Amino acid sequence: MKKIVIISLLFQIISFNLIADEGMWLPILMGQNIEQMNKLGCKLTAEDIYSVNNSSLKDAIVIFGRGCTGSLISEQGLVITNHHCGFGSIQSLSSVDHDYLKNGFWATEKSQELPATGLTVSFLVRMEDVTEKVFKGIIASTSETKRDSIIAVNIEEVKKIAKEGNTYKVEVKPFYYGNEYYLMVYEVFQDIRLVGAPPSSIGNFGGDTDNWVWPRHTGDFSIFRIYADKNNKPAPYSTENAPYKPKKFLTISLKGVKQNDFTMVYGFPGTTQQFLTSQAVDLIANYQNPNKIALRDIRLKIIDSYMKSNDTINIMYADKQKGIANAWKKWIGESTGLNRFKAVNKKKVLENDFAQWVSADPNRKLNYGQVLSTFDKLYSEFKPIAITNDFNREAVNAVELINFASNFTPIIIEYSKEKPDPKKIESLVVSLKSTAKAFYNEFYLPIDREIFANMMKAYYENVPKEHLPKFLSTIANQCQNNWHNFANEIYSQTVFADSIRLLTFLNNFDTSTISTIKNDNIYRLYANFYSSYSQRVGKRFGEISDSLNINYRKYVKGLKEMQPNKLFHPDANSTLRVSYGKVNGFIPQEAIEYSYFTTINGVIEKGNKKVYDYVVPEKLKKLYADKNYGRYQSNGTLPVAFIATNHTSGGNSGSPVLDAEGRLIGLNFDRCWEGTMSDIMFDPKICRNITLDIRYALFIIDKYADAGSLMREMNIIE
């Protein structure tokens, strides 16, 4: 009993210490955190941060696109986010003649703003705990299958009620592996226009070389505007639309930051996995990540070599290359951090404490006695399946032609029916034409052919033998393991490599076309990989994943019972969260200490016109030489970025970083490489979020771009 009391006290101490830095907290529950936040220096109330009945900071925060955050900075609907969040739209609007990636873009009048087709911005209207409603009808003896069925029906009812009388988008998401459920109601705007973006030599300064790295000198921001109809409601693009009038927009502060200042990040973090067990962490850090890193390394080297040789290819593949490199570098840092900070051992300590807690009470044994042994059994079988799954995702799906060919499956299925539906076929053909045109606009065959050869080789040599498709072994024997010769042969024959031929097929679609597609070697490869994966891996992968989720639901429920005094925060799942901490440098390794801020001096020091990632625009050099920093200077120089102990993740890109009074002081845009393990295990000694100092962004808008009209829209205090 004495030992159990000591363990309980230890958990209370640890819980208190972690509150200051670790956590992605639900804003609807800010009342639980506000006292601790106030002790750290925050001057806001819980109502200031989140309110349904009154305007609050949440009304100035948006989901930007499909995976970023943005914030409102004017009463005319200006949204500021990261350059890398707006990158896809900037790329789509660029051409060789109007290269906004290279040269930047600034609209000095609203009539010059460019519609960003396909881009959306979403406001959270409200969030509600609907756990009781979702669990209605579930009792202790309810089977998992029946439980899932009841939950699905109840969720649809909750969503139906939430949508009555409005055009909102509604979602119900599980938290804590399904121990709780929350309803999110969003207002989604579709008419979004590009207003301003610095050249990539500022907005992406440092490029992939500096990605996930501190010290950092990237002016990672872009500006868009939300447009609405005459009633200030969402509407498709129209010249009749007007700038959106927000309920709330952020005041911008030029006061800057100093060591130990309170900071708060408000945004939509994507995914974290803080409750993973030791087996899962070991699998990720020492097996899955190394495999995925190796595969992406091959792709990046191929793409980079072609991008450097041709400006058109550089524009065409810029967004793809950026997406591939982002996760690649993150995985490297994640595995390094998890191993350095002995995450597996720390997880084992927690599991041992859990086992002792369970064994001390008969009811706990009944409820949780099989949890840890079930994890052992499931992960033992899951490991080779997870590895094969990764090779399908990172090798097979890395081949653009194979991915593209998969789009033809629905029409092949329709034609195989005894009575194909002509209207459905017509609709599918129209969709395929659109998909094909978009695909070929950003496709360069030599790159994909080389990636294909390397990915097939890697797949054949590394996938566990019990999961290796027989057809691939046959191909390996036929080509004598010369995958480049095989690639040359198959790419010279496939209809998918010839855009004119394929589009001609689509314009004259009939049964002979279907026959050609079905017998095409690229489509056959896709079909064979899909069939083999489904039979050997896919089904069991899904079954074990479901079993793991059920077991995690029990495990997390038990952990919360074991630590009743700990404030738990749910894993990130692209819902609105608040994280808070303090401005602070860190020591990444012995004899190295990082300051908490960087300045324009570092931009100039890194500058190298021979290295693409470090080219500095001549105008920026001139502003530096003249020390023309205006009101954005601090101690004779110009601040660029700072770091703090806020717990962030993917999806927090573009999130506003706020001071103690809720004023905008920066934009979150990255994490330090040494601390990217924070998606799995957060350690305040090493985990830092990287923030663009808002003063640098305003300096670029004002002094570099001469966009005074934008500055006049903002509420800026000094």
C-alpha positions in Angstrom: 0.0 0.0 0.0 2.9 2.4 0.9 4.4 1.8 -2.6 1.1 2.6 -4.3 0.7 5.9 -2.3 4.2 6.9 -3.3 3.5 6.2 -7.0 0.3 8.2 -6.7 2.1 11.2 -5.2 4.8 11.0 -7.9 2.1 11.1 -10.6 0.6 14.3 -9.0 4.1 16.0 -8.9 4.8 15.0 -12.5 1.3 16.1 -13.6 1.8 19.6 -12.1 5.2 20.1 -13.7 4.0 19.1 -17.1 1.0 21.5 -17.2 3.2 24.5 -17.9 4.5 23.2 -21.3 3.0 20.0 -22.4 -0.5 19.8 -23.7 -2.9 20.6 -26.6 -5.9 21.7 -24.6 -9.6 21.9 -25.7 -10.6 25.6 -25.6 -14.1 24.6 -24.4 -12.4 23.3 -21.2 -10.1 26.3 -20.7 -11.6 26.8 -17.2 -9.5 23.8 -16.1 -6.3 25.5 -17.3 -6.8 29.2 -16.8 -5.4 29.4 -13.2 -2.2 27.7 -14.3 -2.0 30.0 -17.3 -2.5 33.1 -15.2 0.4 31.9 -12.9 2.6 31.8 -16.0 1.7 35.3 -16.9 -1.5 35.1 -19.0 -3.9 38.0 -18.4 -6.9 36.5 -20.3 -10.0 34.8 -18.9 -11.3 31.5 -20.2 -14.2 33.5 -21.9 -11.7 35.7 -23.7 -10.2 32.5 -25.3 -13.4 30.6 -26.1 -17.0 31.7 -26.0 -20.1 30.8 -27.9 -22.3 33.7 -26.8 -19.7 36.5 -27.2 -16.9 37.2 -29.7 -13.6 35.6 -28.5 -10.2 34.7 -29.8 -11.6 31.5 -31.3 -13.5 33.7 -33.8 -10.3 35.0 -35.2 -8.8 31.5 -35.8 -9.5 29.4 -39.0 -8.6 26.1 -40.5 -6.7 27.2 -43.6 -7.1 24.8 -46.5 -6.8 21.1 -45.6 -4.1 21.1 -42.9 -3.0 24.5 -41.7 -4.2 27.3 -39.4 -4.7 31.0 -40.1 -5.8 34.1 -38.2 -7.8 37.2 -39.0 -5.8 40.4 -38.9 -8.3 43.0 -40.2 -11.9 43.9 -40.2 -11.9 43.3 -44.0 -11.2 39.6 -43.8 -7.4 39.5 -44.1 -6.0 36.1 -43.1 -2.3 35.6 -42.3 -0.8 32.1 -42.4 2.5 30.5 -43.3 4.1 30.8 -46.8 4.3 27.0 -46.9 0.5 26.8 -46.1 -0.3 29.1 -49.0 2.4 27.5 -51.2 0.1 25.2 -53.1 -2.2 28.1 -54.1 0.8 30.4 -54.9 2.2 27.6 -57.1 -1.1 27.1 -58.9 -1.4 30.8 -59.7 2.2 30.9 -60.9 3.6 30.4 -64.4 7.0 30.9 -66.1 5.8 34.5 -67.0 4.3 35.2 -63.6 6.4 33.2 -61.2 5.0 34.3 -57.8 7.0 31.6 -56.1 10.2 33.2 -57.3 9.3 36.8 -57.3 6.5 37.1 -54.8 3.1 38.7 -55.2 1.4 41.8 -53.7 -2.0 43.2 -54.5 -2.1 46.9 -53.8 -5.8 47.0 -54.6 -8.5 44.5 -54.0 -9.2 44.2 -57.7 -5.7 42.7 -58.1 -6.3 39.9 -55.6 -6.2 36.5 -57.2 -8.9 33.8 -56.6 -7.3 30.7 -55.0 -9.4 28.0 -56.7 -10.2 25.1 -54.3 -8.9 26.8 -51.2 -11.3 27.1 -48.2 -11.2 28.7 -44.8 -13.3 27.3 -41.9 -14.4 29.0 -38.7 -15.3 27.0 -35.6 -18.8 28.1 -34.6 -19.0 26.0 -31.6 -17.7 22.8 -29.9 -19.8 20.6 -27.7 -19.2 17.5 -25.5 -21.7 14.9 -26.9 -20.3 11.8 -25.2 -23.5 11.1 -23.3 -25.6 11.4 -26.5 -23.2 9.2 -28.5 -23.1 6.5 -25.8 -26.9 6.4 -25.4 -28.0 2.8 -25.4 -24.6 1.3 -24.7 -24.2 -0.8 -21.5 -21.3 -2.7 -20.0 -22.2 -5.9 -21.8 -22.6 -4.4 -25.2 -20.4 -6.1 -27.8 -17.9 -4.1 -29.8 -19.8 -4.6 -33.0 -23.0 -3.5 -31.5 -21.3 -0.6 -29.7 -19.9 0.6 -33.1 -23.3 0.4 -34.6 -25.1 2.3 -31.8 -22.4 5.0 -31.9 -22.7 5.4 -35.7 -26.5 5.9 -35.4 -26.2 8.3 -32.5 -23.5 10.4 -34.2 -25.7 10.8 -37.3 -28.6 11.9 -35.1 -26.3 14.4 -33.3 -25.1 15.8 -36.7 -28.6 16.0 -38.1 -29.8 18.1 -35.2 -26.7 20.3 -35.4 -27.4 21.0 -39.1 -31.0 21.9 -38.8 -31.8 25.3 -40.2 -28.2 26.2 -41.3 -25.5 25.4 -43.9 -22.8 24.6 -41.4 -20.4 21.7 -41.8 -20.6 19.4 -38.7 -18.2 16.7 -37.4 -18.3 14.4 -34.5 -14.9 13.1 -33.5 -13.7 10.6 -30.9 -11.2 11.7 -28.2 -9.1 9.4 -26.0 -9.6 6.5 -28.4 -13.3 6.8 -28.1 -13.8 7.4 -24.4 -15.2 10.8 -25.2 -16.9 12.4 -28.3 -17.2 16.1 -29.3 -19.3 17.9 -31.9 -17.6 20.5 -34.0 -19.7 23.0 -36.1 -17.9 24.9 -38.8 -18.7 27.8 -41.2 -16.8 27.2 -44.4 -15.9 30.0 -46.9 -14.9 29.1 -50.5 -14.1 32.5 -52.0 -10.5 33.0 -50.9 -8.1 35.3 -52.7 -4.3 35.7 -52.6 -3.3 39.1 -51.4 0.4 38.9 -50.7 3.3 36.6 -50.5 7.0 37.3 -50.3 9.4 35.6 -52.8 10.5 32.1 -51.8 13.9 33.5 -51.1 12.2 35.1 -48.1 9.1 33.0 -47.4 11.1 29.7 -47.8 14.6 31.0 -47.0 16.7 28.1 -45.9 14.4 25.7 -47.8 14.8 22.0 -47.0 18.2 22.6 -45.6 16.8 24.5 -42.6 13.5 22.7 -42.4 12.9 21.6 -38.7 16.1 23.4 -37.8 17.0 26.1 -35.3 18.5 28.8 -35.6 15.9 29.8 -38.3 15.6 32.9 -40.6 12.5 32.1 -42.7 10.0 34.8 -43.4 7.3 32.1 -43.5 4.1 34.0 -44.1 1.5 34.7 -46.8 -1.7 36.8 -46.8 -5.2 35.9 -48.2 -8.6 37.5 -48.0 -11.9 35.9 -47.3 -14.8 37.1 -49.5 -18.5 36.6 -48.6 -21.9 37.4 -50.1 -24.0 40.5 -49.4 -25.2 38.9 -46.1 -21.6 38.2 -45.0 -22.2 34.4 -45.6 -20.1 31.9 -47.5 -20.5 31.8 -51.2 -18.7 30.5 -54.3 -16.4 32.9 -56.1 -18.1 35.9 -57.6 -17.2 39.4 -58.5 -20.2 40.5 -56.5 -18.8 39.1 -53.3 -17.3 41.6 -50.7 -14.5 41.2 -48.1 -15.7 39.2 -45.1 -16.5 41.2 -41.9 -15.3 39.0 -39.0 -16.7 38.8 -35.5 -13.1 39.1 -34.2 -9.7 39.9 -35.6 -6.4 40.0 -33.8 -4.6 43.1 -32.6 -0.9 43.0 -33.6 1.8 43.9 -31.0 5.2 45.3 -31.9 6.4 44.9 -28.3 8.3 41.7 -29.1 9.3 39.0 -26.6 12.0 38.4 -24.0 13.2 35.3 -22.1 10.4 33.6 -20.1 7.5 35.6 -21.6 4.2 33.8 -21.7 3.1 32.6 -25.1 0.0 30.8 -26.4 -0.5 29.0 -29.7 -4.1 28.8 -30.9 -4.7 26.4 -33.8 -5.6 23.1 -35.3 -2.9 20.5 -34.6 -3.2 17.4 -36.8 -2.1 14.2 -35.1 -0.3 13.2 -31.9 0.1 9.8 -30.3 1.1 10.5 -26.7 -0.5 7.3 -25.3 1.4 4.8 -27.4 3.0 1.9 -25.6 6.7 0.9 -25.5 6.1 -1.7 -28.3 4.6 1.0 -30.6 7.3 3.5 -29.9 10.0 0.9 -30.7 8.3 0.0 -33.9 8.1 3.6 -35.1 11.5 4.8 -34.0 13.6 1.8 -35.0 11.7 0.1 -37.9 9.0 2.2 -39.6 10.7 5.5 -39.6 14.1 4.2 -40.9 12.3 2.4 -43.8 10.2 5.5 -44.7 13.3 7.8 -44.5 15.3 5.6 -46.8 12.5 5.4 -49.4 11.9 9.2 -49.4 15.6 9.9 -49.5 15.7 8.0 -52.9 12.8 10.0 -54.2 14.2 13.4 -53.1 17.5 12.8 -54.7 15.9 12.0 -58.0 13.4 14.9 -57.9 16.1 17.4 -56.8 18.4 16.5 -59.6 15.7 17.2 -62.2 14.5 20.4 -60.5 17.9 22.0 -60.6 18.2 21.4 -64.3 15.0 23.1 -65.5 12.9 26.1 -64.3 9.6 24.6 -65.6 10.3 21.3 -63.8 11.3 23.3 -60.7 7.8 25.0 -60.6 6.0 21.7 -61.5 7.5 19.7 -58.7 8.1 22.3 -56.1 5.1 21.5 -54.0 5.6 17.7 -54.3 9.2 18.0 -53.3 8.3 20.1 -50.3 5.7 17.6 -49.2 8.0 14.6 -49.5 10.9 16.4 -47.7 8.8 17.7 -44.8 7.9 14.3 -43.3 11.2 12.8 -44.3 13.2 15.2 -42.2 10.7 15.1 -39.4 10.9 11.3 -39.1 14.7 11.6 -38.8 14.5 14.0 -35.9 11.6 12.0 -34.3 13.6 8.7 -34.2 16.7 10.5 -33.0 14.9 12.2 -30.2 12.9 9.1 -29.1 16.1 7.1 -28.8 18.1 9.8 -27.2 15.6 10.5 -24.5 14.9 6.7 -24.0 11.2 7.0 -24.8 10.8 3.2 -25.0 12.2 2.8 -21.4 10.0 5.6 -20.1 7.0 4.0 -21.6 7.9 0.7 -20.0 8.2 2.4 -16.6 4.6 3.8 -17.0 3.4 0.3 -18.1 5.0 -1.3 -15.1 3.3 1.3 -12.8 0.0 0.6 -14.6 0.5 -3.2 -14.0 1.1 -2.6 -10.3 -1.9 -0.4 -10.0 -4.1 -3.0 -11.7 -2.8 -5.9 -9.6 -3.6 -4.0 -6.4 -7.4 -4.3 -6.8 -9.7 -7.1 -7.9 -12.0 -4.8 -9.9 -9.1 -3.3 -11.7 -7.9 -6.8 -12.6 -11.3 -7.6 -14.0 -11.4 -4.4 -16.1 -7.7 -4.0 -17.1 -6.0 -7.2 -16.3 -5.5 -8.3 -19.9 -4.7 -4.9 -21.4 -0.9 -5.1 -21.4 -0.7 -8.8 -22.4 -3.1 -8.0 -25.3 -0.7 -5.2 -26.5 2.2 -7.8 -26.5 0.2 -10.2 -28.6 -1.2 -7.6 -31.0 2.1 -5.8 -31.7 4.0 -9.1 -32.2 1.7 -9.9 -35.2 1.4 -6.2 -36.2 5.1 -5.5 -36.7 5.7 -7.2 -40.1 2.3 -6.1 -41.4 3.0 -2.5 -40.5 6.3 -2.6 -42.3 4.7 -4.0 -45.4 2.0 -1.4 -45.2 4.6 1.3 -45.1 6.3 -0.1 -48.3 2.9 0.0 -50.1 2.4 3.6 -49.1 5.9 4.9 -49.5 7.1 2.8 -52.5 4.2 1.6 -54.6 2.1 4.8 -54.0 5.2 6.9 -54.6 4.9 6.1 -58.4 2.7 8.7 -59.9 1.5 6.6 -62.9 0.4 3.8 -60.7 -1.6 6.2 -58.5 -3.1 7.8 -61.6 -4.0 4.5 -63.2 -6.0 3.6 -60.0 -8.5 6.3 -60.9 -9.8 4.1 -63.8 -11.0 1.3 -61.5 -14.6 2.7 -61.0 -15.3 2.9 -64.7 -13.8 -0.6 -65.3 -16.1 -1.9 -62.6 -19.1 -0.2 -64.2 -18.3 -1.6 -67.6 -18.0 -5.1 -66.1 -21.7 -5.0 -65.1 -24.3 -6.9 -67.1 -26.1 -3.5 -67.7 -23.7 -0.6 -67.4 -25.3 2.7 -66.5 -24.6 5.2 -69.5 -25.2 8.2 -67.3 -22.7 7.0 -64.7 -20.2 6.2 -67.4 -20.6 9.7 -68.8 -20.1 11.2 -65.4 -17.0 9.1 -64.7 -15.5 10.0 -68.1 -15.9 13.7 -67.4 -14.3 13.2 -64.0 -11.4 11.3 -65.5 -10.8 14.0 -68.1 -10.5 16.6 -65.4 -8.2 14.4 -63.3 -6.0 13.6 -66.3 -5.6 17.2 -67.3 -4.6 18.2 -63.8 -2.3 15.2 -63.5 -0.3 15.8 -66.7 0.1 19.5 -65.9 2.3 18.5 -63.0 3.9 15.3 -64.3 7.3 14.7 -65.8 7.8 11.2 -67.1 11.6 10.8 -66.7 11.3 11.6 -62.9 8.5 9.1 -62.4 10.2 6.4 -64.5 13.4 6.6 -62.3 11.4 6.6 -59.1 9.4 3.6 -60.4 12.6 1.6 -61.0 14.1 2.4 -57.5 10.8 1.8 -55.7 10.2 -1.6 -57.3 13.8 -2.6 -56.4 13.4 -1.4 -52.7 10.0 -3.1 -52.4 11.3 -6.4 -53.7 14.4 -6.4 -51.5 12.9 -5.3 -48.2 9.3 -6.4 -47.8 8.9 -9.4 -45.5 9.0 -12.6 -47.7 5.6 -13.8 -46.4 4.0 -10.6 -47.9 6.0 -10.4 -51.1 3.6 -10.6 -54.1 4.3 -13.6 -56.4 3.9 -11.5 -59.5 6.8 -9.2 -58.4 9.1 -12.2 -57.9 8.2 -13.3 -61.5 9.0 -9.9 -62.8 12.3 -9.8 -60.9 13.3 -13.2 -62.5 12.3 -12.0 -66.0 14.2 -8.7 -65.8 17.1 -10.4 -63.9 16.7 -7.7 -61.2 17.4 -5.0 -63.7 14.6 -2.7 -62.6 15.7 0.2 -64.7 15.4 -1.9 -67.9 12.0 -3.0 -66.7 11.0 0.6 -66.1 12.2 1.7 -69.6 10.2 -1.1 -71.2 6.9 -0.6 -69.3 7.0 3.2 -69.6 7.6 3.0 -73.3 4.5 0.9 -73.8 1.9 2.2 -71.3 -0.9 4.5 -72.5 -0.7 6.4 -69.2 2.6 7.8 -70.2 1.2 9.5 -73.2 -1.2 12.4 -72.3 -2.4 12.9 -75.9 -3.2 9.3 -76.5 -5.0 8.9 -73.1 -7.1 12.0 -73.6 -8.0 10.8 -77.1 -9.2 7.6 -75.5 -11.3 9.5 -73.0 -12.8 11.6 -75.8 -13.8 8.3 -77.6 -14.5 6.1 -74.7 -16.0 2.6 -75.4 -15.5 -1.1 -74.7 -12.2 -1.3 -76.6 -10.8 1.5 -74.5 -11.7 -0.4 -71.4 -9.9 -3.4 -72.8 -6.8 -1.3 -73.5 -6.8 0.1 -70.0 -7.4 -3.2 -68.3 -4.5 -4.9 -70.2 -2.1 -2.0 -69.8 1.0 -3.0 -67.8 0.8 0.0 -65.5 -2.8 -0.7 -64.7 -2.1 -4.4 -64.3 0.7 -3.6 -61.8 -1.7 -1.4 -59.8 -4.4 -4.1 -59.8 -1.9 -6.8 -58.8 -0.4 -4.7 -56.0 -3.9 -3.9 -54.8 -5.1 -7.5 -54.9 -1.9 -8.8 -53.2 -2.0 -6.1 -50.5 -5.7 -6.7 -49.8 -5.2 -10.5 -49.5 -1.9 -10.6 -47.6 -1.9 -7.3 -45.6 -4.8 -4.9 -45.9 -7.5 -6.9 -44.2 -5.4 -8.0 -41.3 -3.8 -4.6 -40.9 -7.3 -3.1 -40.4 -8.4 -5.9 -38.0 -5.3 -5.5 -35.8 -5.6 -1.7 -35.9 -9.2 -1.9 -34.7 -8.2 -4.3 -31.9 -5.4 -2.0 -30.9 -7.8 1.0 -30.8 -10.2 -1.0 -28.6 -7.3 -1.9 -26.3 -6.0 1.7 -26.2 -9.5 2.8 -25.2 -9.3 0.6 -22.1 -5.7 1.5 -21.4 -6.3 5.3 -21.6 -9.4 4.9 -19.4 -7.3 3.1 -16.9 -4.5 5.6 -17.0 -6.9 8.4 -16.2 -8.3 6.4 -13.3 -4.8 5.7 -12.1 -3.9 9.4 -12.2 -7.0 11.2 -11.0 -5.2 14.5 -10.2 -3.6 14.8 -13.6 -5.0 17.1 -16.2 -5.1 15.0 -19.3 -5.2 16.5 -22.8 -6.5 14.3 -25.8 -4.3 13.6 -28.8 -4.5 16.1 -31.5 -7.0 15.3 -34.2 -7.3 18.5 -36.3 -9.6 20.1 -33.8 -9.1 23.6 -32.2 -6.6 23.5 -29.4 -4.7 25.9 -27.1 -1.1 25.2 -26.1 0.9 27.5 -23.9 4.4 27.9 -22.5 7.3 30.4 -22.3 9.9 31.9 -24.6 13.1 30.0 -23.9 16.3 28.8 -25.6 17.6 25.3 -25.1 20.7 23.1 -25.1 20.5 20.5 -27.9 23.7 18.8 -26.9 26.8 19.2 -24.8 28.7 22.5 -25.3 25.9 24.0 -27.6 23.4 26.4 -26.3 20.7 28.1 -28.5 19.4 31.6 -27.9 15.7 32.1 -28.0 15.7 34.5 -31.0 17.3 35.2 -34.4 17.7 38.5 -36.4 18.2 39.7 -39.9 22.0 39.5 -39.2 21.6 35.7 -39.5 19.9 36.1 -42.9 22.8 38.0 -44.3 25.3 35.7 -42.7 23.7 32.6 -44.3 23.2 34.4 -47.6 24.9 32.7 -50.5 23.9 33.3 -54.1 25.4 30.0 -55.2 23.1 28.0 -52.9 19.4 28.1 -53.9 18.2 27.8 -50.3 20.2 30.8 -49.2 19.7 33.4 -51.9 19.0 36.8 -50.4 17.0 39.3 -52.5 19.0 42.4 -53.4 16.4 44.7 -52.0 16.5 43.0 -48.6 20.3 43.3 -48.6 19.9 47.1 -49.3 17.4 47.5 -46.5 19.9 45.7 -44.2 22.8 47.8 -45.3 20.9 51.0 -44.7 19.6 49.6 -41.4 16.2 50.7 -42.6 14.1 48.7 -40.1 11.7 51.4 -39.1 9.5 50.7 -36.1 10.1 47.0 -36.4 13.7 47.2 -35.0 14.8 46.0 -31.6 18.2 46.9 -30.1 19.5 48.1 -33.4 18.6 45.1 -35.5 15.5 43.4 -36.9 14.0 40.3 -35.1 13.2 37.4 -37.4 12.1 34.4 -35.3 11.9 33.1 -31.7 11.3 29.7 -30.0 9.2 28.8 -27.0 8.0 25.7 -25.1 4.5 25.5 -26.7 3.4 22.0 -27.6 2.6 22.0 -31.3 2.3 19.6 -34.2 1.5 19.4 -37.9 -1.6 21.5 -38.5 -0.3 24.2 -36.2 1.5 25.7 -39.2 0.2 29.2 -39.5 -1.2 29.3 -36.0 -1.1 32.7 -34.3 1.3 32.9 -31.4 -0.2 35.3 -28.9 1.2 37.2 -25.9 -0.3 37.3 -22.4 -3.0 39.7 -23.5 -4.0 37.7 -26.6 -2.2 40.0 -29.1 -0.5 38.6 -32.2 3.3 38.4 -31.8 4.1 35.8 -34.3 3.2 32.8 -36.5 4.0 29.3 -35.6 5.7 27.6 -38.5 7.9 24.7 -37.4 9.5 22.7 -34.5 13.1 22.2 -33.6 14.4 19.0 -35.2 15.7 17.8 -31.9 12.2 17.9 -30.4 10.0 16.5 -33.2 9.4 13.5 -31.0 6.8 15.7 -29.3 4.0 14.0 -31.3 4.8 10.9 -29.2 6.6 12.2 -26.2 7.0 15.8 -25.1 10.0 16.9 -23.1 10.3 20.6 -22.2 14.1 20.3 -22.1 14.3 19.9 -25.8 10.9 20.5 -27.5 10.5 23.9 -29.0 8.1 25.5 -31.4 9.6 27.9 -33.9 7.8 31.2 -34.5 8.1 33.9 -37.1 8.3 37.2 -35.3 5.4 39.3 -36.5 7.7 42.3 -36.7 9.7 40.6 -39.5 6.5 39.9 -41.4 5.3 43.5 -41.1 8.7 44.8 -42.1 8.6 42.7 -45.3 5.0 44.0 -46.1 5.9 47.6 -45.3 9.5 48.2 -46.2 10.2 45.4 -48.8 6.9 45.2 -50.6 5.7 48.8 -50.0 2.2 47.4 -49.4 1.1 50.3 -47.2 -2.6 49.6 -48.0 -2.4 46.3 -46.2 -0.7 47.9 -43.2 -3.5 50.4 -42.9 -6.0 47.6 -42.5 -4.3 46.2 -39.4 -4.7 47.3 -35.8 -1.0 47.6 -34.7 0.2 48.7 -31.2 3.7 49.6 -30.2 
